[in-house]
Amino acid sequence: AQSVSQHNHHVILSEAASLELGCNYSYGGTVNLFWYVQYPGQHLQLLLKYFSGDPLVKGIKGFEAEFIKSKFSFNLRKPSVQWSDTAEYFCAASNSGTYKYIFGTGTRLKVLA
Amino acid sequence: DTGVSQDPRHKITKRGQNVTFRCDPISEHNRLYWYRQTLGQGPEFLTYFQNEAQLEKSRLLSDRFSAERPKGSFSTLEIQRTEQGDSAMYLCASSGWKQGAPVKSTNEKLFFGSGTQLSVL
């Protein structure tokens, strides 16, 4: 069955620390991968996505993610977090050419000022 | 782009009652999704439509749940004979573009509404 796993449920960091959130997927075939973010009191919104090509993708607000096919992973990174990055982060996936998106359980990030 | 609208924002009901939620997607979008989210979990896929057609429905979804999108615009999600376990945030999202509009699949992303918070007492 298709699934997306996020192993870090809660992460607490100080400002300027580096961030890496794990995401693993279980899909057959070619996969599209996404990270969505939900800031407090706001809608879920897209942070970045991978469809094909360069496995290192850059998104908004200095976030990036690396697709490693051999590890079935799509980890999210940011070199230096800010207090405003406090949010919940969700990894999602779909099979290429389809539009059913499966989400992970999310990681709640708190950045201390 | 007026965003995805959901109504109501909150619904409190007694166990056994029927409830109906409405979602108005972004007007240019041809795909509409329903997800359910509980505390500490990610959005759980329920169903999605492409225009009027319901293309997929989660196998985990009870027969008490039904969704419609009769004219390919707004959608309704009905839960019959509600149970306490149905308490959750019900999210609607839309994506894609109406037929004829030029778009690349790599532009695909979901636009979410604010959700309807259901509490079953």
Interface residues (C-beta under 8 A of the other chain):
Chain A: V4 Q6 H9 N32 F34 Y36 H43 L44 Q45 L46 K49 F51 S52 F90 A92 G97 Y99 K100 Y101 I102 F103 G104 T105 G106
Chain B: G3 V4 R31 Y33 Y35 G40 Q41 G42 P43 E44 F45 Y48 Q50 L55 E56 L91 A93 S95 G96 S105 T106 E108 K109 L110 F111 F112 G113 S114
